[in-house]
Amino acid sequence: MGALAEQYGYGDSGECLTVADKNEVWQFEIVGIGKDRIGAAWVAKRVPDDHIAVSANIPRIGKIDRKSKDMMASANVERVAIDNGLWDGKGDFIFWKYFNTDYAKGKNFNDREYFILNHFAPSLGLTYDMDELPFSVKPEKPVDIREVMALYRETYEGTDFDMTKGVKMARAANRQHPADTVVSPIANPWLTTTLRNTLNTIAPGTVEFRRTVAVAWCAYSHVTQLRSWLPDEVGGVCWLSLDNPGQSPRIPVFCGTTALPKAYETCGQKQYVDDCALWQFRRANKLATLSWQSTKAGFNEEILRLENLALDGAPTAPVSTAALNAYTEYIYQESVRSWKALEDKYWVQFGSGF
Protein backbone atom coordinates (compact mmCIF):
# COMPACT_ATOMS: atom_id res chain seq x y z
CA MET A 1 0.00 0.00 0.00
CA GLY A 2 2.73 2.43 0.97
CA ALA A 3 4.87 1.74 -2.08
CA LEU A 4 1.93 2.24 -4.45
CA ALA A 5 1.01 5.54 -2.79
CA GLU A 6 4.62 6.76 -2.96
CA GLN A 7 4.76 5.93 -6.66
CA TYR A 8 1.35 7.15 -7.83
CA GLY A 9 0.52 9.75 -5.18
CA TYR A 10 -1.93 10.27 -2.37
CA GLY A 11 -4.21 13.24 -3.02
CA ASP A 12 -5.61 14.10 0.38
CA SER A 13 -4.49 15.68 3.64
CA GLY A 14 -4.39 12.41 5.55
CA GLU A 15 -6.27 9.41 6.87
CA CYS A 16 -5.91 6.09 8.67
CA LEU A 17 -6.74 2.78 7.07
CA THR A 18 -7.16 -0.23 9.34
CA VAL A 19 -5.68 -3.37 7.80
CA ALA A 20 -6.65 -6.66 9.43
CA ASP A 21 -6.78 -10.39 8.91
CA LYS A 22 -7.60 -13.21 11.30
CA ASN A 23 -4.15 -13.04 12.91
CA GLU A 24 -3.27 -9.36 13.32
CA VAL A 25 -4.39 -5.73 12.95
CA TRP A 26 -2.41 -2.71 11.73
CA GLN A 27 -3.18 0.98 11.59
CA PHE A 28 -1.78 2.58 8.43
CA GLU A 29 -1.62 6.39 8.56
CA ILE A 30 -0.86 8.26 5.36
CA VAL A 31 -0.46 11.91 4.28
CA GLY A 32 0.27 13.74 1.05
CA ILE A 33 3.74 15.25 0.51
CA GLY A 34 2.72 18.79 -0.46
CA LYS A 35 0.73 20.79 -2.97
CA ASP A 36 1.24 19.81 -6.63
CA ARG A 37 3.65 17.00 -5.66
CA ILE A 38 3.10 13.32 -6.41
CA GLY A 39 3.93 10.92 -3.62
CA ALA A 40 3.01 9.98 -0.07
CA ALA A 41 4.42 9.68 3.42
CA TRP A 42 3.15 7.01 5.74
CA VAL A 43 3.63 5.07 8.93
CA ALA A 44 2.02 1.82 10.10
CA LYS A 45 1.86 0.26 13.53
CA ARG A 46 0.65 -3.16 14.63
CA VAL A 47 -1.98 -3.24 17.34
CA PRO A 48 -0.81 -5.66 20.10
CA ASP A 49 -2.85 -8.86 20.20
CA ASP A 50 -4.45 -8.09 23.56
CA HIS A 51 -5.07 -4.36 22.96
CA ILE A 52 -7.76 -2.00 21.73
CA ALA A 53 -6.85 0.87 19.39
CA VAL A 54 -8.97 3.72 18.01
CA SER A 55 -8.65 5.78 14.85
CA ALA A 56 -11.16 8.62 14.41
CA ASN A 57 -9.90 11.18 11.87
CA ILE A 58 -6.86 12.04 13.99
CA PRO A 59 -3.28 10.71 13.60
CA ARG A 60 -2.49 8.42 16.53
CA ILE A 61 0.99 7.00 15.90
CA GLY A 62 3.83 8.71 17.76
CA LYS A 63 7.57 8.02 17.69
CA ILE A 64 8.73 5.96 14.71
CA ASP A 65 10.90 2.90 15.32
CA ARG A 66 11.86 1.39 11.97
CA LYS A 67 13.74 -1.44 13.70
CA SER A 68 10.59 -2.75 15.34
CA LYS A 69 8.86 -5.68 13.65
CA ASP A 70 5.59 -4.06 14.69
CA MET A 71 6.15 -0.78 12.83
CA MET A 72 6.80 0.35 9.26
CA ALA A 73 7.27 3.79 7.70
CA SER A 74 8.21 5.38 4.42
CA ALA A 75 11.79 6.65 4.22
CA ASN A 76 10.61 10.19 3.51
CA VAL A 77 8.34 10.86 6.52
CA GLU A 78 10.71 13.20 8.36
CA ARG A 79 11.81 14.97 5.14
CA VAL A 80 8.20 15.67 4.15
CA ALA A 81 7.56 17.27 7.54
CA ILE A 82 10.66 19.45 7.20
CA ASP A 83 9.93 20.44 3.57
CA ASN A 84 6.42 21.57 4.53
CA GLY A 85 7.56 23.56 7.57
CA LEU A 86 5.93 21.20 10.05
CA TRP A 87 9.11 20.13 11.89
CA ASP A 88 12.45 21.84 12.43
CA GLY A 89 14.39 18.59 12.40
CA LYS A 90 15.34 18.79 16.07
CA GLY A 91 14.50 16.29 18.79
CA ASP A 92 12.36 13.19 18.41
CA PHE A 93 10.07 13.03 15.42
CA ILE A 94 6.50 12.36 16.57
CA PHE A 95 4.25 11.52 13.62
CA TRP A 96 0.94 12.64 15.14
CA LYS A 97 2.39 15.90 16.41
CA TYR A 98 3.79 17.11 13.09
CA PHE A 99 1.01 15.79 10.84
CA ASN A 100 -1.78 16.85 13.16
CA THR A 101 -5.10 18.43 12.27
CA ASP A 102 -6.96 21.43 13.63
CA TYR A 103 -9.63 19.00 14.84
CA ALA A 104 -7.21 17.53 17.37
CA LYS A 105 -5.80 20.91 18.50
CA GLY A 106 -2.30 19.70 19.28
CA LYS A 107 -3.33 16.32 20.69
CA ASN A 108 -3.50 12.80 19.35
CA PHE A 109 -7.11 12.39 20.45
CA ASN A 110 -10.50 14.02 20.75
CA ASP A 111 -13.84 12.97 22.24
CA ARG A 112 -14.15 9.54 20.63
CA GLU A 113 -10.63 8.30 21.28
CA TYR A 114 -10.72 9.47 24.87
CA PHE A 115 -14.15 7.99 25.60
CA ILE A 116 -13.40 4.55 24.13
CA LEU A 117 -9.87 4.11 25.51
CA ASN A 118 -11.01 5.25 28.94
CA HIS A 119 -14.00 2.92 28.74
CA PHE A 120 -11.78 -0.13 28.27
CA ALA A 121 -8.98 0.84 30.66
CA PRO A 122 -10.39 3.14 33.37
CA SER A 123 -7.64 2.30 35.85
CA LEU A 124 -5.06 4.06 33.66
CA GLY A 125 -6.54 7.35 34.83
CA LEU A 126 -6.62 8.90 31.36
CA THR A 127 -7.85 12.50 31.42
CA TYR A 128 -9.16 14.78 28.72
CA ASP A 129 -6.58 17.47 29.49
CA MET A 130 -3.64 15.22 28.56
CA ASP A 131 -1.66 16.10 25.42
CA GLU A 132 -1.28 12.49 24.36
CA LEU A 133 -3.10 9.24 24.98
CA PRO A 134 -1.60 5.78 24.39
CA PHE A 135 -1.79 4.40 20.86
CA SER A 136 -3.61 1.41 22.31
CA VAL A 137 -4.69 0.06 25.70
CA LYS A 138 -5.22 -3.39 27.17
CA PRO A 139 -8.87 -3.87 28.16
CA GLU A 140 -9.35 -4.68 31.81
CA LYS A 141 -11.86 -7.42 31.01
CA PRO A 142 -12.65 -9.55 27.93
CA VAL A 143 -14.43 -7.65 25.16
CA ASP A 144 -17.57 -9.13 23.63
CA ILE A 145 -18.74 -8.10 20.16
CA ARG A 146 -21.97 -6.79 21.71
CA GLU A 147 -19.90 -4.28 23.68
CA VAL A 148 -18.22 -3.09 20.47
CA MET A 149 -21.59 -2.70 18.78
CA ALA A 150 -22.87 -0.74 21.77
CA LEU A 151 -19.89 1.63 21.56
CA TYR A 152 -20.75 2.34 17.92
CA ARG A 153 -24.11 3.59 19.21
CA GLU A 154 -22.49 5.79 21.85
CA THR A 155 -23.56 9.44 22.22
CA TYR A 156 -22.27 10.00 25.79
CA GLU A 157 -25.74 10.49 27.30
CA GLY A 158 -25.42 10.44 31.07
CA THR A 159 -21.78 11.60 31.03
CA ASP A 160 -20.11 15.01 31.22
CA PHE A 161 -20.11 15.05 27.38
CA ASP A 162 -23.91 14.67 27.18
CA MET A 163 -25.33 17.13 24.61
CA THR A 164 -28.91 16.61 25.78
CA LYS A 165 -28.56 17.58 29.45
CA GLY A 166 -29.01 21.32 28.87
CA VAL A 167 -32.11 21.08 26.68
CA LYS A 168 -34.72 21.51 29.40
CA MET A 169 -38.41 22.33 29.72
CA ALA A 170 -40.77 23.12 32.57
CA ARG A 171 -43.06 20.30 33.70
CA ALA A 172 -46.33 20.97 35.46
CA ALA A 173 -47.10 19.22 38.73
CA ASN A 174 -49.42 16.23 38.93
CA ARG A 175 -50.12 13.39 41.35
CA GLN A 176 -46.84 11.64 40.51
CA HIS A 177 -44.41 14.58 40.78
CA PRO A 178 -44.15 18.26 41.77
CA ALA A 179 -43.57 21.02 39.26
CA ASP A 180 -39.97 20.90 38.06
CA THR A 181 -37.62 21.25 35.09
CA VAL A 182 -36.71 18.16 33.08
CA VAL A 183 -34.83 17.22 29.93
CA SER A 184 -37.12 17.98 27.00
CA PRO A 185 -38.44 15.09 24.88
CA ILE A 186 -36.97 16.81 21.81
CA ALA A 187 -33.45 16.70 23.30
CA ASN A 188 -31.29 14.40 21.23
CA PRO A 189 -27.57 14.07 20.48
CA TRP A 190 -28.16 14.57 16.74
CA LEU A 191 -29.64 18.06 16.69
CA THR A 192 -29.13 19.84 13.38
CA THR A 193 -26.64 22.69 13.34
CA THR A 194 -29.53 25.11 12.77
CA LEU A 195 -31.49 23.91 15.80
CA ARG A 196 -28.37 23.76 17.97
CA ASN A 197 -27.49 27.34 17.01
CA THR A 198 -31.07 28.45 17.65
CA LEU A 199 -31.06 26.98 21.16
CA ASN A 200 -27.68 28.55 21.91
CA THR A 201 -28.94 31.93 20.68
CA ILE A 202 -31.97 31.76 22.97
CA ALA A 203 -29.87 30.57 25.90
CA PRO A 204 -26.10 30.63 25.33
CA GLY A 205 -24.36 27.43 26.40
CA THR A 206 -27.41 25.19 26.09
CA VAL A 207 -25.65 22.69 23.85
CA GLU A 208 -21.88 22.27 23.71
CA PHE A 209 -21.10 20.30 20.58
CA ARG A 210 -19.27 17.00 21.11
CA ARG A 211 -18.17 14.60 18.38
CA THR A 212 -20.13 11.51 19.31
CA VAL A 213 -19.31 8.03 18.04
CA ALA A 214 -22.74 7.71 16.40
CA VAL A 215 -23.67 10.60 14.11
CA ALA A 216 -26.76 11.31 12.05
CA TRP A 217 -24.80 12.05 8.86
CA CYS A 218 -23.22 8.58 8.75
CA ALA A 219 -23.90 6.62 5.55
CA TYR A 220 -22.79 3.23 6.84
CA SER A 221 -20.71 1.57 9.54
CA HIS A 222 -19.49 -1.95 10.11
CA VAL A 223 -18.18 -4.11 12.91
CA THR A 224 -15.98 -6.84 11.43
CA GLN A 225 -15.23 -10.10 13.21
CA LEU A 226 -12.18 -12.10 12.09
CA ARG A 227 -12.07 -15.39 13.98
CA SER A 228 -9.06 -17.62 13.26
CA TRP A 229 -10.55 -20.65 15.03
CA LEU A 230 -13.50 -20.92 12.61
CA PRO A 231 -13.61 -21.81 8.90
CA ASP A 232 -12.95 -18.69 6.81
CA GLU A 233 -16.38 -18.62 5.17
CA VAL A 234 -18.08 -18.14 8.56
CA GLY A 235 -15.13 -16.96 10.67
CA GLY A 236 -15.11 -13.59 8.92
CA VAL A 237 -18.32 -11.59 9.14
CA CYS A 238 -19.06 -7.92 8.54
CA TRP A 239 -21.94 -6.61 10.66
CA LEU A 240 -23.19 -3.85 8.37
CA SER A 241 -25.36 -0.93 9.44
CA LEU A 242 -26.77 1.79 7.21
CA ASP A 243 -27.54 5.38 8.30
CA ASN A 244 -27.03 6.46 11.91
CA PRO A 245 -25.16 3.69 13.80
CA GLY A 246 -26.85 4.85 17.00
CA GLN A 247 -30.22 3.86 15.59
CA SER A 248 -29.92 1.19 12.90
CA PRO A 249 -29.63 -2.59 13.30
CA ARG A 250 -26.71 -4.60 11.87
CA ILE A 251 -26.92 -7.14 9.07
CA PRO A 252 -24.38 -10.01 8.87
CA VAL A 253 -22.36 -10.38 5.66
CA PHE A 254 -20.07 -13.42 5.84
CA CYS A 255 -16.84 -14.03 3.96
CA GLY A 256 -18.72 -16.85 2.26
CA THR A 257 -21.69 -14.65 1.32
CA THR A 258 -22.02 -14.25 -2.46
CA ALA A 259 -25.26 -12.25 -2.75
CA LEU A 260 -26.86 -9.43 -0.79
CA PRO A 261 -30.55 -8.51 -0.62
CA LYS A 262 -31.61 -6.68 -3.78
CA ALA A 263 -32.23 -3.46 -1.81
CA TYR A 264 -28.46 -3.03 -1.42
CA GLU A 265 -28.01 -2.63 -5.18
CA THR A 266 -29.22 1.01 -5.08
CA CYS A 267 -27.56 3.95 -3.32
CA GLY A 268 -29.93 6.36 -1.63
CA GLN A 269 -27.39 8.66 -0.02
CA LYS A 270 -28.08 11.61 -2.36
CA GLN A 271 -31.58 10.73 -3.53
CA TYR A 272 -34.71 9.22 -2.07
CA VAL A 273 -35.30 5.71 -3.36
CA ASP A 274 -38.24 4.03 -1.69
CA ASP A 275 -36.99 0.45 -1.79
CA CYS A 276 -33.24 0.91 -1.32
CA ALA A 277 -31.75 -0.48 1.87
CA LEU A 278 -30.64 2.88 3.31
CA TRP A 279 -34.14 4.37 3.32
CA GLN A 280 -35.65 1.28 4.92
CA PHE A 281 -33.93 2.47 8.09
CA ARG A 282 -33.47 6.23 7.62
CA ARG A 283 -37.20 7.03 7.54
CA ALA A 284 -37.90 5.70 11.03
CA ASN A 285 -34.56 6.95 12.34
CA LYS A 286 -35.27 10.56 11.39
CA LEU A 287 -38.83 10.45 12.69
CA ALA A 288 -37.65 9.12 16.04
CA THR A 289 -35.45 12.15 16.66
CA LEU A 290 -38.53 14.40 16.82
CA SER A 291 -38.97 13.14 20.38
CA TRP A 292 -35.90 11.02 21.07
CA GLN A 293 -36.30 10.96 24.83
CA SER A 294 -39.61 9.14 24.36
CA THR A 295 -38.60 6.94 21.41
CA LYS A 296 -35.06 5.82 22.28
CA ALA A 297 -36.16 3.07 24.68
CA GLY A 298 -38.22 1.42 21.97
CA PHE A 299 -35.43 1.83 19.45
CA ASN A 300 -32.83 0.32 21.75
CA GLU A 301 -35.15 -2.57 22.57
CA GLU A 302 -35.55 -3.43 18.88
CA ILE A 303 -31.83 -3.01 18.16
CA LEU A 304 -30.94 -5.44 20.94
CA ARG A 305 -33.66 -7.91 19.92
CA LEU A 306 -32.39 -8.04 16.35
CA GLU A 307 -28.76 -8.07 17.49
CA ASN A 308 -29.41 -11.11 19.66
CA LEU A 309 -31.41 -12.79 16.91
CA ALA A 310 -28.59 -12.31 14.40
CA LEU A 311 -25.71 -13.22 16.71
CA ASP A 312 -27.34 -16.21 18.39
CA GLY A 313 -28.36 -17.81 15.10
CA ALA A 314 -25.21 -17.09 13.09
CA PRO A 315 -23.56 -20.24 11.73
CA THR A 316 -20.20 -21.25 13.21
CA ALA A 317 -19.62 -24.38 11.12
CA PRO A 318 -19.25 -24.86 7.35
CA VAL A 319 -22.55 -24.35 5.53
CA SER A 320 -23.48 -23.85 1.90
CA THR A 321 -23.21 -20.52 0.15
CA ALA A 322 -26.96 -20.60 -0.32
CA ALA A 323 -27.46 -20.95 3.42
CA LEU A 324 -25.21 -17.98 4.16
CA ASN A 325 -27.00 -15.84 1.58
CA ALA A 326 -30.34 -16.89 3.02
CA TYR A 327 -29.28 -15.97 6.56
CA THR A 328 -28.23 -12.48 5.49
CA GLU A 329 -31.56 -12.09 3.67
CA TYR A 330 -33.50 -13.35 6.71
CA ILE A 331 -31.90 -10.90 9.17
CA TYR A 332 -32.31 -8.05 6.70
CA GLN A 333 -36.02 -8.78 6.16
CA GLU A 334 -36.65 -9.11 9.91
CA SER A 335 -34.94 -5.75 10.44
CA VAL A 336 -36.91 -4.04 7.68
CA ARG A 337 -40.20 -5.32 9.07
CA SER A 338 -39.29 -4.01 12.50
CA TRP A 339 -38.23 -0.58 11.23
CA LYS A 340 -41.37 -0.28 9.07
CA ALA A 341 -43.47 -0.92 12.18
CA LEU A 342 -41.55 1.80 14.04
CA GLU A 343 -42.02 4.19 11.12
CA ASP A 344 -45.77 3.58 11.02
CA LYS A 345 -46.00 4.04 14.79
CA TYR A 346 -44.22 7.40 14.68
CA TRP A 347 -46.32 8.72 11.80
CA VAL A 348 -49.39 8.09 13.91
CA GLN A 349 -47.72 9.57 16.99
CA PHE A 350 -46.28 12.68 15.33
CA GLY A 351 -48.45 13.09 12.24
CA SER A 352 -50.93 15.44 13.89
CA GLY A 353 -48.43 17.15 16.15
CA PHE A 354 -47.20 16.23 19.61
Disulfide bonds with the S-S distance in Angstrom:
none
